[in-house]
Amino acid sequence: MARIGFYGRLAERFGREIAVDLPDEGCSVAELRARFEGLDAATIRVCVNDEMAGEQALVRPDDRVDFLPPLSGG
Amino acid sequence: MRIDTRLAHEPFAPAQELAGFTAEGAGAIASFTGLARPTTKDGAPIHRLFLDHHSRLTRRSLDEIAVSAERFGVSAVRVVHRCGEIAPGEAIVFVAAAAAHRRAAFEAVDYLMDRLKTDALFWKREDGVDGSHWIEPTEADRADRARWES
């Protein structure tokens, strides 16, 4: 099971962390993103195992993925 | 350059942070404190702010932003950023920079704040009489950030 983390407004919609089943060979970030409604690739960045990842990056079943909405610090 | 960053889960005292910020041989120390405003930009009262964060990546982003102030030739930088629930009037962020001369210290603090607004891993929600609203960077924030890209 891959662990998926959500933050900000996304955490209110999907929960802070959920586990999802992935095929043994994994899937791309884009395929994982498509499982959730409204995760616009133009504004919501992705980290896989704490590193920024592109849409074609591979997500394996034991990975940690974080979806990051636009930031607002300071 | 000496770097000191901290993610504060509880209220902190900006005056204390400044008093504890020393840099041997520096000729200038500049600092900035950001406070939680009591109203939204439309004037509606805010009960509290909530700053969401990532347990590992937020700290890393603070460190990366602080290190990048090296371009100004500063000798020391301190960044303290709150997370969690913040009452109006409480400090959200404190930034200080020490340098040989004032211009570098001023510029480093200005730069650090622009970076923190758009690049630090926080998500800010205003809770007020009109409900709760997540805040996202404005065009002005992005323009402020872009000033430093040349």
Backbone of each chain as ProteinMPNN parsed JSONL, in Angstrom:
{"seq_chain_A": "MARIGFYGRLAERFGREIAVDLPDEGCSVAELRARFEGLDAATIRVCVNDEMAGEQALVRPDDRVDFLPPLSGG", "coords_chain_A": {"N_chain_A": [[0.844, -1.202, 0.0], [0.652, 2.147, -0.943], [1.385, 5.166, 0.751], [-0.444, 8.121, 0.948], [-0.195, 11.555, 1.24], [-1.943, 14.515, 2.169], [-2.382, 18.095, 2.132], [-3.216, 21.314, 3.565], [-6.024, 22.714, 1.948], [-6.529, 20.385, 0.589], [-6.247, 18.361, 2.465], [-8.531, 18.661, 3.943], [-10.414, 17.748, 2.173], [-9.653, 15.121, 1.413], [-8.568, 13.892, 3.62], [-5.836, 13.578, 5.98], [-3.945, 11.563, 5.582], [-3.906, 8.741, 3.511], [-4.115, 5.281, 2.519], [-3.322, 3.582, -0.439], [-4.003, 1.014, -2.788], [-1.667, -0.219, -5.076], [-0.657, -1.468, -8.295], [1.728, -4.196, -8.502], [3.872, -3.469, -10.117], [3.849, -0.805, -9.871], [2.857, 2.655, -10.566], [2.441, 5.617, -12.596], [2.995, 9.026, -11.483], [1.089, 10.639, -12.687], [-0.964, 8.822, -13.213], [-1.66, 8.082, -10.641], [-2.515, 10.548, -9.652], [-4.817, 10.898, -11.161], [-6.656, 9.35, -9.896], [-7.873, 10.853, -8.031], [-10.235, 13.368, -7.673], [-9.92, 16.628, -8.969], [-7.216, 17.221, -8.559], [-5.337, 19.21, -9.827], [-2.806, 19.279, -12.173], [-1.454, 21.558, -12.864], [-1.303, 23.205, -10.685], [-0.973, 21.756, -8.357], [1.591, 20.298, -6.795], [3.83, 17.441, -6.58], [5.391, 15.225, -4.318], [7.509, 12.446, -4.17], [8.517, 10.14, -1.924], [9.653, 12.237, -0.397], [10.902, 13.84, -2.306], [10.674, 16.202, -4.957], [8.609, 15.409, -7.736], [8.042, 14.52, -11.165], [5.33, 14.208, -13.585], [5.606, 11.758, -14.856], [7.036, 10.209, -13.169], [7.804, 7.229, -11.356], [5.686, 5.534, -9.114], [5.943, 3.385, -6.498], [4.529, 0.463, -4.794], [5.236, 0.657, -2.063], [5.824, 3.276, -1.576], [5.92, 6.732, -0.433], [3.767, 9.362, -1.038], [3.201, 12.798, -1.531], [0.799, 15.269, -1.972], [0.892, 18.587, -2.859], [-0.709, 21.541, -2.414], [-0.954, 25.013, -3.662], [1.418, 27.154, -2.051], [1.491, 29.014, 1.06], [3.105, 30.735, 2.993], [4.767, 32.752, 5.523]], "CA_chain_A": [[0.0, 0.0, 0.0], [1.359, 3.432, -0.935], [0.782, 6.162, 1.643], [-0.655, 9.374, 0.234], [-0.405, 12.654, 2.173], [-2.581, 15.72, 1.639], [-2.112, 19.26, 2.974], [-4.063, 22.465, 3.322], [-7.422, 22.425, 1.565], [-6.641, 18.991, 0.135], [-6.411, 17.507, 3.652], [-9.946, 18.723, 4.345], [-11.221, 16.961, 1.21], [-9.288, 13.708, 1.282], [-7.964, 13.385, 4.845], [-4.405, 13.868, 6.063], [-3.16, 10.495, 4.96], [-4.656, 7.547, 3.178], [-3.321, 4.23, 1.89], [-3.954, 3.125, -1.678], [-3.427, -0.164, -3.437], [-1.091, -0.003, -6.403], [-0.168, -2.718, -8.895], [3.091, -4.53, -8.075], [4.855, -2.745, -10.931], [3.701, 0.622, -9.585], [2.15, 3.461, -11.564], [3.043, 6.951, -12.708], [2.36, 10.087, -10.697], [-0.112, 11.083, -13.414], [-2.02, 7.815, -13.011], [-2.117, 8.194, -9.249], [-3.248, 11.814, -9.547], [-6.121, 10.757, -11.817], [-7.593, 8.649, -9.01], [-8.494, 11.824, -7.124], [-10.829, 14.468, -8.424], [-9.531, 18.003, -8.665], [-5.779, 17.414, -8.299], [-4.878, 19.857, -11.043], [-1.341, 19.182, -12.306], [-0.873, 22.888, -13.053], [-1.146, 23.926, -9.42], [-0.724, 20.863, -7.209], [2.852, 19.577, -7.023], [3.886, 16.1, -5.986], [6.65, 14.675, -3.817], [7.573, 10.999, -3.958], [9.571, 9.877, -0.931], [10.211, 13.525, 0.02], [11.564, 14.56, -3.385], [9.742, 16.644, -5.989], [8.531, 14.403, -8.799], [7.265, 14.871, -12.354], [4.12, 13.409, -13.84], [5.923, 10.408, -15.327], [7.81, 9.494, -12.137], [7.205, 5.955, -10.948], [5.289, 5.364, -7.718], [5.895, 1.952, -6.166], [3.516, 0.204, -3.761], [5.649, 1.022, -0.691], [6.286, 4.665, -1.571], [5.168, 7.802, 0.203], [3.492, 10.419, -2.011], [2.538, 13.96, -0.939], [0.24, 16.239, -2.903], [1.121, 19.893, -2.237], [-1.402, 22.656, -3.055], [-0.155, 26.244, -3.636], [1.958, 27.444, -0.707], [1.192, 30.36, 1.6], [3.78, 30.968, 4.265], [5.125, 34.127, 5.851]], "C_chain_A": [[0.878, 1.251, 0.0], [0.627, 4.378, 0.017], [0.73, 7.504, 0.919], [-0.968, 10.463, 1.26], [-1.015, 13.862, 1.471], [-2.421, 16.86, 2.64], [-3.07, 20.388, 2.615], [-5.475, 22.043, 2.963], [-7.599, 20.984, 1.097], [-6.848, 18.042, 1.308], [-7.856, 17.525, 4.125], [-10.818, 17.864, 3.437], [-10.942, 15.469, 1.31], [-8.801, 13.078, 2.578], [-6.466, 13.637, 4.821], [-3.574, 12.808, 5.36], [-4.062, 9.311, 4.686], [-3.692, 6.525, 2.568], [-4.065, 3.773, 0.64], [-3.211, 1.909, -2.208], [-2.876, 0.217, -4.796], [-0.695, -1.353, -6.97], [1.294, -2.956, -8.487], [4.149, -3.744, -8.85], [4.774, -1.236, -10.704], [2.869, 1.336, -10.637], [2.836, 4.817, -11.637], [2.337, 7.915, -11.754], [1.061, 10.514, -11.367], [-1.27, 10.104, -13.202], [-2.562, 7.868, -11.587], [-2.966, 9.447, -9.061], [-4.67, 11.658, -10.084], [-7.145, 10.017, -10.952], [-8.366, 9.617, -8.112], [-9.012, 13.006, -7.938], [-10.244, 15.807, -7.986], [-8.071, 18.215, -8.333], [-5.122, 17.946, -9.572], [-3.342, 19.864, -11.114], [-0.689, 20.555, -12.439], [-0.579, 23.579, -11.722], [-0.762, 23.042, -8.244], [0.493, 19.993, -7.503], [2.875, 18.279, -6.218], [5.295, 15.804, -5.493], [6.496, 13.159, -3.706], [8.78, 10.74, -3.06], [10.378, 11.142, -0.621], [11.021, 14.249, -1.045], [10.52, 14.977, -4.416], [9.781, 15.684, -7.165], [7.667, 14.917, -9.947], [6.128, 13.901, -12.577], [4.435, 11.98, -14.246], [6.745, 9.607, -14.313], [7.046, 8.253, -11.701], [6.881, 5.976, -9.454], [5.16, 3.871, -7.451], [4.955, 1.734, -4.981], [3.937, 0.592, -2.342], [6.133, 2.47, -0.591], [5.37, 5.581, -0.755], [4.998, 8.926, -0.827], [2.762, 11.554, -1.303], [2.059, 14.884, -2.036], [0.227, 17.617, -2.225], [0.36, 20.981, -2.993], [-0.531, 23.919, -3.001], [0.195, 26.667, -2.206], [1.561, 28.839, -0.254], [1.808, 30.494, 2.984], [3.954, 32.443, 4.546], [4.02, 34.937, 6.469]], "O_chain_A": [[1.753, 1.394, 0.854], [-0.602, 4.384, 0.075], [1.724, 7.962, 0.354], [-1.895, 10.319, 2.057], [-0.659, 14.189, 0.339], [-2.334, 16.628, 3.845], [-3.65, 20.421, 1.53], [-6.051, 21.145, 3.577], [-8.692, 20.426, 1.196], [-7.54, 17.033, 1.175], [-8.355, 16.528, 4.647], [-11.833, 17.32, 3.87], [-11.862, 14.651, 1.295], [-8.635, 11.86, 2.645], [-5.891, 13.881, 3.761], [-2.624, 13.116, 4.64], [-4.88, 8.927, 5.523], [-2.587, 6.874, 2.154], [-5.284, 3.599, 0.659], [-1.99, 1.788, -2.098], [-3.543, 0.897, -5.576], [-0.424, -2.287, -6.215], [2.009, -2.008, -8.163], [5.195, -3.395, -8.303], [5.55, -0.477, -11.285], [2.253, 0.701, -11.494], [3.712, 5.122, -10.827], [1.23, 7.65, -11.285], [0.05, 10.726, -10.696], [-2.417, 10.517, -13.032], [-3.763, 7.72, -11.357], [-4.003, 9.414, -8.399], [-5.614, 12.219, -9.527], [-8.343, 10.047, -11.23], [-9.378, 9.253, -7.512], [-8.305, 13.56, -8.78], [-10.094, 16.08, -6.795], [-7.707, 19.293, -7.864], [-4.442, 17.215, -10.292], [-2.672, 20.39, -10.225], [0.5, 20.703, -12.158], [0.296, 24.441, -11.647], [-0.271, 23.542, -7.232], [0.446, 19.084, -8.331], [2.066, 18.058, -5.318], [6.275, 16.101, -6.176], [5.485, 12.658, -3.213], [9.913, 11.08, -3.401], [11.609, 11.122, -0.586], [11.758, 15.181, -0.724], [9.598, 14.219, -4.719], [10.846, 15.202, -7.549], [6.697, 15.646, -9.738], [5.977, 12.91, -11.863], [3.629, 11.079, -14.012], [7.106, 8.459, -14.572], [5.815, 8.23, -11.68], [7.705, 6.387, -8.636], [4.37, 3.179, -8.093], [4.621, 2.672, -4.256], [3.075, 0.835, -1.498], [6.784, 2.838, 0.387], [4.227, 5.248, -0.44], [5.977, 9.385, -1.417], [1.813, 11.311, -0.557], [2.824, 15.244, -2.931], [-0.369, 17.792, -1.162], [0.742, 21.318, -4.113], [0.522, 23.906, -2.363], [-0.616, 26.554, -1.287], [1.326, 29.73, -1.07], [1.127, 30.382, 4.004], [3.355, 33.286, 3.878], [4.216, 36.11, 6.784]]}, "seq_chain_B": "MRIDTRLAHEPFAPAQELAGFTAEGAGAIASFTGLARPTTKDGAPIHRLFLDHHSRLTRRSLDEIAVSAERFGVSAVRVVHRCGEIAPGEAIVFVAAAAAHRRAAFEAVDYLMDRLKTDALFWKREDGVDGSHWIEPTEADRADRARWES", "coords_chain_B": {"N_chain_B": [[28.661, 31.331, 6.515], [26.324, 31.597, 9.117], [23.55, 29.647, 9.91], [20.309, 29.563, 11.201], [17.434, 28.039, 11.775], [14.003, 27.6, 12.655], [11.09, 25.762, 13.367], [8.283, 26.767, 14.858], [6.073, 25.518, 17.151], [4.617, 26.636, 19.105], [3.595, 29.863, 20.514], [6.011, 32.492, 20.026], [8.523, 34.879, 21.124], [9.312, 37.671, 19.415], [11.115, 39.754, 20.151], [12.799, 38.489, 21.887], [13.959, 36.642, 20.188], [15.403, 38.341, 18.543], [17.131, 39.503, 20.378], [18.694, 37.343, 21.012], [20.114, 36.94, 18.761], [23.12, 37.109, 17.487], [26.115, 38.209, 15.871], [29.356, 37.893, 15.423], [31.532, 40.532, 14.714], [29.837, 41.717, 12.88], [28.424, 44.56, 11.208], [25.891, 45.363, 10.939], [22.536, 44.558, 11.724], [19.524, 43.44, 10.531], [15.987, 43.026, 10.899], [12.783, 41.364, 10.655], [9.409, 41.096, 11.596], [6.528, 39.223, 11.186], [3.071, 39.498, 11.76], [0.023, 37.927, 12.831], [-2.834, 39.05, 11.278], [-5.797, 40.846, 12.415], [-7.995, 40.946, 10.781], [-9.529, 39.96, 7.636], [-8.489, 40.561, 4.182], [-10.655, 41.858, 3.237], [-11.688, 43.039, 5.422], [-13.165, 41.61, 7.293], [-13.579, 40.191, 10.553], [-11.054, 38.039, 11.957], [-10.846, 35.005, 13.639], [-8.802, 33.232, 14.122], [-5.663, 32.077, 12.75], [-4.679, 29.243, 10.834], [-1.901, 27.339, 10.29], [-0.925, 24.981, 8.211], [1.447, 22.291, 7.862], [4.228, 20.316, 6.593], [5.647, 17.448, 7.997], [8.379, 16.873, 7.588], [9.295, 18.099, 5.161], [8.698, 20.805, 5.381], [10.482, 21.866, 7.275], [12.837, 21.398, 5.881], [12.449, 23.11, 3.705], [12.583, 25.611, 4.959], [15.263, 25.622, 5.742], [16.555, 25.5, 3.237], [15.748, 27.902, 2.057], [16.826, 29.764, 3.859], [19.601, 29.257, 3.602], [19.986, 30.127, 1.014], [20.182, 32.848, 1.203], [22.764, 33.505, 1.28], [23.779, 34.685, -0.959], [23.777, 37.397, -0.583], [25.926, 38.0, 0.905], [25.752, 37.924, 3.639], [26.491, 37.329, 7.122], [25.184, 35.85, 9.02], [22.025, 34.27, 9.568], [18.727, 34.167, 10.774], [15.745, 32.345, 10.985], [12.512, 32.063, 12.077], [9.544, 30.314, 12.132], [6.107, 30.071, 12.638], [3.752, 27.369, 13.16], [0.6, 25.628, 13.015], [-2.175, 26.584, 15.162], [-2.841, 30.033, 15.31], [-3.237, 33.005, 17.03], [-4.838, 36.215, 16.417], [-2.554, 38.909, 16.226], [-0.419, 37.506, 17.245], [2.988, 36.519, 16.575], [3.869, 35.38, 13.361], [6.076, 34.95, 11.789], [9.598, 35.388, 12.019], [12.444, 37.019, 10.939], [15.923, 37.478, 10.663], [18.961, 39.07, 9.716], [22.483, 39.316, 9.545], [25.188, 41.416, 8.687], [28.144, 42.924, 7.182], [27.549, 45.5, 6.387], [24.689, 47.743, 6.187], [23.013, 47.564, 3.846], [23.183, 44.997, 2.711], [22.128, 43.465, 4.803], [19.485, 44.464, 5.026], [18.524, 43.802, 2.438], [18.767, 41.022, 2.422], [16.895, 40.233, 4.369], [14.51, 41.206, 3.227], [14.477, 39.695, 0.877], [14.395, 37.08, 2.0], [11.86, 37.089, 3.2], [10.186, 37.363, 0.94], [10.736, 34.947, -0.337], [9.864, 33.137, 1.646], [7.126, 33.624, 1.649], [6.242, 32.469, -0.719], [7.602, 30.082, -1.207], [8.114, 28.549, 1.066], [7.054, 25.624, 2.779], [4.095, 25.841, 3.68], [0.616, 26.056, 4.485], [-1.93, 28.246, 4.606], [-4.748, 29.06, 6.531], [-7.557, 31.098, 7.055], [-9.686, 31.576, 9.74], [-12.769, 32.807, 10.311], [-15.601, 35.043, 10.915], [-16.956, 34.733, 8.58], [-16.587, 32.142, 7.917], [-14.189, 29.596, 6.956], [-11.189, 30.071, 5.114], [-8.846, 29.075, 2.734], [-5.686, 30.403, 2.048], [-3.975, 31.536, -0.798], [-0.962, 32.166, -2.694], [-0.734, 35.493, -3.986], [-0.825, 37.427, -7.059], [0.746, 39.616, -6.542], [2.429, 38.625, -4.549], [3.837, 36.74, -6.054], [5.065, 38.414, -7.865], [6.702, 39.862, -6.155], [8.425, 37.849, -5.367], [9.607, 37.269, -7.814], [11.258, 39.401, -8.239], [13.787, 38.794, -7.393], [14.965, 37.072, -9.106], [16.623, 37.76, -11.197]], "CA_chain_B": [[27.414, 31.946, 7.002], [25.65, 30.808, 10.151], [22.116, 29.5, 9.629], [19.545, 29.116, 12.363], [16.015, 28.039, 11.427], [13.198, 26.896, 13.659], [9.645, 25.663, 13.178], [7.75, 26.975, 16.211], [4.713, 24.981, 17.323], [3.979, 27.459, 20.141], [3.94, 31.287, 20.34], [7.386, 32.877, 20.362], [8.691, 36.319, 21.368], [10.27, 38.207, 18.44], [12.163, 40.542, 20.806], [13.753, 37.516, 22.434], [14.701, 36.076, 19.047], [16.367, 39.348, 18.097], [18.151, 39.662, 21.424], [19.586, 36.186, 20.985], [20.742, 36.83, 17.436], [24.374, 37.867, 17.485], [27.053, 37.824, 14.819], [30.622, 38.557, 15.744], [32.13, 41.315, 13.638], [28.836, 42.316, 11.994], [28.195, 45.994, 11.361], [24.458, 45.646, 10.782], [21.55, 43.488, 11.87], [18.16, 43.834, 10.163], [15.031, 41.97, 11.233], [11.383, 41.571, 10.297], [8.44, 40.242, 12.284], [5.195, 39.2, 10.6], [2.046, 39.215, 12.763], [-1.293, 37.501, 12.349], [-3.742, 40.2, 11.243], [-7.102, 40.569, 13.033], [-9.072, 40.965, 9.786], [-9.197, 39.534, 6.273], [-8.206, 41.716, 3.319], [-11.928, 42.556, 3.038], [-12.067, 43.696, 6.664], [-13.939, 40.742, 8.195], [-12.763, 39.736, 11.686], [-10.483, 36.691, 11.933], [-10.701, 34.431, 14.981], [-7.482, 32.625, 14.216], [-5.049, 31.505, 11.564], [-4.142, 27.896, 10.975], [-0.822, 27.103, 9.331], [-0.627, 23.558, 8.037], [2.832, 22.092, 7.43], [4.675, 18.933, 6.358], [6.505, 17.16, 9.153], [9.804, 16.887, 7.216], [9.638, 18.986, 4.05], [8.615, 22.213, 5.772], [11.79, 22.222, 7.87], [13.835, 21.429, 4.819], [12.253, 24.327, 2.902], [13.11, 26.739, 5.73], [16.732, 25.565, 5.657], [16.986, 25.837, 1.87], [15.534, 29.335, 1.839], [17.799, 30.497, 4.676], [20.934, 29.103, 2.99], [20.062, 30.873, -0.247], [20.485, 34.261, 1.495], [24.219, 33.663, 1.201], [24.089, 35.524, -2.131], [23.907, 38.791, -0.169], [27.151, 38.166, 1.672], [25.456, 38.067, 5.067], [27.302, 36.411, 7.934], [24.294, 35.012, 9.836], [20.596, 34.388, 9.277], [17.813, 33.422, 11.643], [14.357, 32.279, 10.524], [11.59, 31.344, 12.966], [8.227, 30.327, 11.489], [5.081, 29.348, 13.396], [2.8, 26.489, 12.498], [-0.535, 25.342, 13.895], [-3.177, 27.628, 15.377], [-2.2, 31.307, 15.645], [-4.229, 34.029, 17.361], [-4.511, 37.544, 15.885], [-1.56, 39.636, 17.007], [0.766, 36.683, 17.49], [3.974, 36.499, 15.506], [3.885, 34.219, 12.461], [7.42, 34.726, 11.255], [10.671, 36.308, 12.394], [13.643, 36.844, 10.108], [17.005, 38.428, 10.95], [20.194, 38.851, 8.954], [23.619, 40.135, 9.98], [26.147, 41.64, 7.601], [29.124, 43.977, 7.47], [26.922, 46.799, 6.14], [23.233, 47.665, 6.306], [22.28, 47.236, 2.625], [23.119, 43.533, 2.58], [21.216, 42.937, 5.828], [18.122, 44.821, 4.6], [18.144, 43.044, 1.244], [18.622, 39.608, 2.776], [15.613, 40.071, 5.081], [13.467, 41.416, 2.22], [14.523, 38.493, 0.034], [13.937, 35.91, 2.757], [10.402, 37.15, 3.363], [9.544, 37.055, -0.343], [10.865, 33.501, -0.552], [9.027, 32.412, 2.605], [5.721, 33.771, 1.257], [5.859, 31.664, -1.882], [8.359, 28.828, -1.352], [8.141, 27.743, 2.291], [5.938, 24.666, 2.718], [3.004, 26.106, 4.619], [-0.695, 26.298, 3.905], [-2.533, 29.156, 5.592], [-6.215, 29.152, 6.519], [-8.139, 32.103, 7.935], [-10.965, 31.181, 10.326], [-13.428, 34.032, 10.762], [-17.06, 35.046, 10.999], [-17.474, 34.313, 7.273], [-16.157, 30.771, 7.656], [-12.75, 29.36, 6.815], [-10.711, 30.242, 3.744], [-7.416, 28.815, 2.499], [-5.036, 31.519, 1.37], [-2.966, 31.138, -1.778], [-0.141, 33.32, -3.086], [-1.344, 36.422, -4.933], [0.083, 37.891, -8.121], [1.721, 40.518, -5.902], [3.431, 37.771, -3.888], [4.697, 36.147, -7.089], [5.894, 39.491, -8.417], [7.74, 40.138, -5.153], [9.381, 36.741, -5.447], [10.306, 37.335, -9.103], [12.26, 40.487, -8.219], [15.114, 38.305, -7.017], [15.391, 36.018, -10.029], [17.627, 38.233, -12.162]], "C_chain_B": [[26.772, 31.023, 8.039], [24.133, 30.821, 9.898], [21.417, 28.96, 10.871], [18.067, 29.192, 11.976], [15.25, 27.223, 12.466], [11.731, 26.912, 13.252], [9.022, 25.707, 14.567], [6.303, 26.476, 16.287], [3.928, 25.783, 18.356], [4.341, 28.931, 19.891], [5.391, 31.558, 20.737], [7.451, 34.401, 20.48], [9.733, 36.875, 20.401], [11.417, 38.988, 19.097], [13.245, 39.625, 21.378], [14.602, 36.891, 21.315], [15.767, 37.057, 18.573], [17.5, 39.501, 19.112], [19.164, 38.517, 21.39], [20.333, 36.018, 19.679], [21.986, 37.712, 17.413], [25.273, 37.351, 16.364], [28.341, 38.608, 15.042], [31.165, 39.294, 14.521], [31.136, 41.974, 12.706], [28.721, 43.815, 12.264], [26.732, 46.348, 11.289], [23.638, 44.385, 11.038], [20.191, 44.067, 11.49], [17.227, 42.683, 10.515], [13.633, 42.367, 10.789], [10.535, 40.606, 11.112], [7.095, 40.348, 11.574], [4.189, 38.758, 11.648], [0.754, 38.734, 12.106], [-2.249, 38.69, 12.426], [-5.104, 39.835, 11.863], [-8.252, 40.536, 12.044], [-8.581, 40.403, 8.462], [-8.897, 40.773, 5.441], [-9.485, 42.491, 3.014], [-12.447, 43.199, 4.321], [-12.872, 42.858, 7.637], [-13.04, 40.236, 9.329], [-12.285, 38.294, 11.505], [-10.339, 36.206, 13.365], [-9.305, 33.858, 15.183], [-6.984, 32.28, 12.822], [-4.688, 30.055, 11.869], [-3.109, 27.699, 9.884], [-0.509, 25.614, 9.304], [0.812, 23.424, 7.555], [3.095, 20.603, 7.206], [5.751, 18.618, 7.389], [8.001, 17.15, 8.815], [10.12, 17.986, 6.193], [9.546, 20.461, 4.419], [9.933, 22.669, 6.394], [12.857, 22.342, 6.792], [13.697, 22.708, 3.986], [12.77, 25.557, 3.642], [14.63, 26.781, 5.628], [17.213, 26.003, 4.27], [16.844, 27.328, 1.599], [16.573, 30.14, 2.616], [19.196, 30.432, 4.047], [21.062, 29.982, 1.746], [20.324, 32.365, -0.032], [21.976, 34.533, 1.465], [24.619, 34.601, 0.064], [24.288, 36.99, -1.762], [25.167, 39.043, 0.657], [26.911, 38.374, 3.156], [26.245, 37.022, 5.857], [26.447, 35.486, 8.792], [22.842, 35.305, 9.473], [19.82, 33.605, 10.312], [16.408, 33.503, 11.058], [13.568, 31.471, 11.547], [10.202, 31.443, 12.339], [7.263, 29.506, 12.324], [4.366, 28.353, 12.513], [1.663, 26.247, 13.487], [-1.481, 26.52, 14.019], [-2.515, 28.891, 15.913], [-3.284, 32.355, 15.883], [-3.839, 35.361, 16.726], [-3.54, 38.272, 16.822], [-0.318, 38.825, 17.322], [1.706, 36.723, 16.289], [3.845, 35.219, 14.694], [5.314, 33.892, 12.067], [8.374, 35.802, 11.77], [11.879, 35.981, 11.527], [14.671, 37.881, 10.527], [18.21, 38.044, 10.107], [21.259, 39.805, 9.463], [24.615, 40.235, 8.834], [27.134, 42.722, 8.02], [28.477, 45.346, 7.351], [25.406, 46.647, 6.005], [22.533, 47.169, 5.047], [22.119, 45.718, 2.478], [22.13, 42.943, 3.579], [19.761, 43.229, 5.462], [17.663, 43.928, 3.448], [17.927, 41.564, 1.571], [17.283, 39.357, 3.475], [14.443, 40.213, 4.102], [13.342, 40.182, 1.331], [13.958, 37.28, 0.771], [12.421, 35.926, 2.929], [9.67, 36.841, 2.058], [9.615, 35.568, -0.638], [9.936, 32.721, 0.384], [7.551, 32.468, 2.19], [5.316, 32.783, 0.175], [6.508, 30.284, -1.929], [8.45, 27.994, -0.081], [6.896, 26.849, 2.301], [4.962, 24.87, 3.884], [1.729, 26.328, 3.828], [-1.513, 27.03, 4.964], [-4.049, 29.224, 5.422], [-6.649, 30.23, 7.498], [-9.493, 31.598, 8.416], [-11.63, 32.432, 10.885], [-14.927, 33.903, 10.763], [-17.689, 34.578, 9.686], [-17.116, 32.874, 6.94], [-14.651, 30.689, 7.523], [-12.346, 29.443, 5.352], [-9.227, 29.929, 3.68], [-6.85, 29.93, 1.648], [-3.999, 30.972, 0.391], [-2.181, 32.364, -2.206], [-0.862, 34.184, -4.12], [-0.337, 36.746, -6.037], [1.145, 38.808, -7.536], [2.817, 39.714, -5.206], [4.403, 37.198, -4.924], [5.605, 37.204, -7.7], [7.018, 39.856, -7.446], [8.838, 39.091, -5.227], [10.244, 36.855, -6.707], [11.371, 38.423, -9.128], [13.665, 39.964, -8.036], [15.667, 37.303, -8.008], [16.449, 36.464, -11.012], [19.027, 38.126, -11.566]], "O_chain_B": [[26.695, 29.81, 7.842], [23.53, 31.876, 9.7], [21.888, 28.016, 11.504], [17.51, 30.284, 11.861], [15.781, 26.289, 13.067], [11.199, 27.945, 12.843], [9.211, 24.788, 15.364], [5.428, 26.96, 15.569], [2.712, 25.628, 18.47], [5.278, 29.221, 19.147], [5.925, 30.939, 21.658], [6.567, 35.115, 20.007], [10.92, 36.584, 20.548], [12.56, 38.898, 18.651], [14.434, 39.944, 21.355], [15.797, 36.649, 21.482], [16.887, 36.665, 18.245], [18.67, 39.614, 18.747], [20.34, 38.704, 21.702], [21.097, 35.068, 19.508], [21.883, 38.936, 17.328], [25.185, 36.188, 15.968], [28.39, 39.826, 14.869], [31.243, 38.731, 13.429], [31.54, 42.724, 11.817], [28.896, 44.274, 13.392], [26.353, 47.491, 11.544], [24.008, 43.289, 10.616], [19.757, 45.067, 12.061], [17.611, 41.516, 10.445], [13.338, 43.543, 10.576], [10.899, 39.445, 11.295], [6.581, 41.45, 11.382], [4.408, 37.769, 12.348], [0.445, 39.095, 10.97], [-2.453, 39.267, 13.494], [-5.513, 38.674, 11.841], [-9.364, 40.148, 12.401], [-7.38, 40.371, 8.192], [-9.029, 41.899, 5.922], [-9.425, 43.642, 2.583], [-13.507, 43.825, 4.324], [-13.233, 43.344, 8.709], [-11.881, 39.894, 9.099], [-13.003, 37.445, 10.978], [-9.779, 36.904, 14.209], [-8.708, 33.978, 16.253], [-7.748, 32.201, 11.86], [-4.427, 29.693, 13.016], [-3.399, 27.868, 8.7], [0.084, 25.062, 10.231], [1.341, 24.332, 6.915], [2.29, 19.75, 7.581], [6.654, 19.422, 7.625], [8.818, 17.402, 9.701], [11.099, 18.715, 6.347], [10.243, 21.287, 3.831], [10.436, 23.744, 6.067], [13.67, 23.266, 6.796], [14.697, 23.318, 3.607], [13.337, 26.455, 3.02], [15.216, 27.849, 5.45], [18.16, 26.78, 4.15], [17.717, 27.942, 0.984], [17.138, 31.096, 2.085], [19.891, 31.446, 3.973], [22.135, 30.516, 1.467], [20.653, 33.074, -0.982], [22.401, 35.679, 1.612], [25.673, 35.234, 0.117], [24.892, 37.747, -2.522], [25.435, 40.175, 1.058], [27.757, 38.931, 3.856], [26.615, 35.973, 5.33], [26.928, 34.447, 9.246], [22.482, 36.428, 9.121], [20.214, 32.5, 10.686], [15.937, 34.577, 10.684], [13.917, 30.329, 11.848], [9.735, 32.543, 12.045], [7.564, 28.367, 12.681], [4.367, 28.468, 11.287], [1.757, 26.619, 14.657], [-1.587, 27.349, 13.115], [-1.723, 28.834, 16.854], [-4.149, 32.564, 15.032], [-2.655, 35.622, 16.515], [-3.692, 38.248, 18.043], [0.729, 39.392, 17.634], [1.285, 36.932, 15.152], [3.728, 34.124, 15.244], [5.715, 32.73, 12.015], [8.002, 36.964, 11.931], [12.282, 34.824, 11.401], [14.327, 39.046, 10.727], [18.451, 36.871, 9.824], [20.973, 40.961, 9.776], [24.852, 39.27, 8.108], [26.983, 43.352, 9.067], [28.803, 46.257, 8.113], [24.905, 45.554, 5.74], [21.555, 46.427, 5.147], [21.035, 45.23, 2.157], [21.378, 42.028, 3.244], [18.903, 42.354, 5.572], [16.565, 43.371, 3.474], [17.005, 40.937, 1.051], [16.615, 38.364, 3.19], [13.496, 39.428, 4.147], [12.242, 39.693, 1.071], [13.137, 36.543, 0.224], [11.772, 34.886, 2.814], [8.657, 36.143, 2.061], [8.65, 34.99, -1.138], [9.295, 31.757, -0.036], [6.815, 31.494, 2.355], [4.179, 32.313, 0.152], [6.01, 29.399, -2.625], [8.832, 26.825, -0.15], [5.818, 27.27, 1.881], [5.004, 24.178, 4.901], [1.756, 26.731, 2.665], [-1.756, 26.518, 6.057], [-4.56, 29.42, 4.319], [-6.174, 30.277, 8.633], [-10.348, 31.235, 7.61], [-11.119, 33.048, 11.821], [-15.471, 32.807, 10.63], [-18.818, 34.086, 9.674], [-17.317, 32.429, 5.81], [-13.928, 31.599, 7.928], [-13.051, 28.959, 4.467], [-8.44, 30.45, 4.47], [-7.452, 30.349, 0.659], [-3.242, 30.058, 0.718], [-2.675, 33.486, -2.095], [-1.521, 33.664, -5.021], [0.838, 36.388, -5.956], [2.298, 38.792, -7.967], [3.992, 40.076, -5.265], [5.616, 37.168, -4.712], [6.764, 36.935, -8.014], [8.144, 40.126, -7.862], [10.025, 39.408, -5.157], [11.443, 36.578, -6.681], [12.288, 38.375, -9.948], [14.631, 40.597, -8.463], [16.735, 36.736, -7.778], [17.118, 35.622, -11.612], [20.007, 38.476, -12.224]]}, "name": "protein", "num_of_chains": 2, "seq": "MARIGFYGRLAERFGREIAVDLPDEGCSVAELRARFEGLDAATIRVCVNDEMAGEQALVRPDDRVDFLPPLSGGMRIDTRLAHEPFAPAQELAGFTAEGAGAIASFTGLARPTTKDGAPIHRLFLDHHSRLTRRSLDEIAVSAERFGVSAVRVVHRCGEIAPGEAIVFVAAAAAHRRAAFEAVDYLMDRLKTDALFWKREDGVDGSHWIEPTEADRADRARWES"}
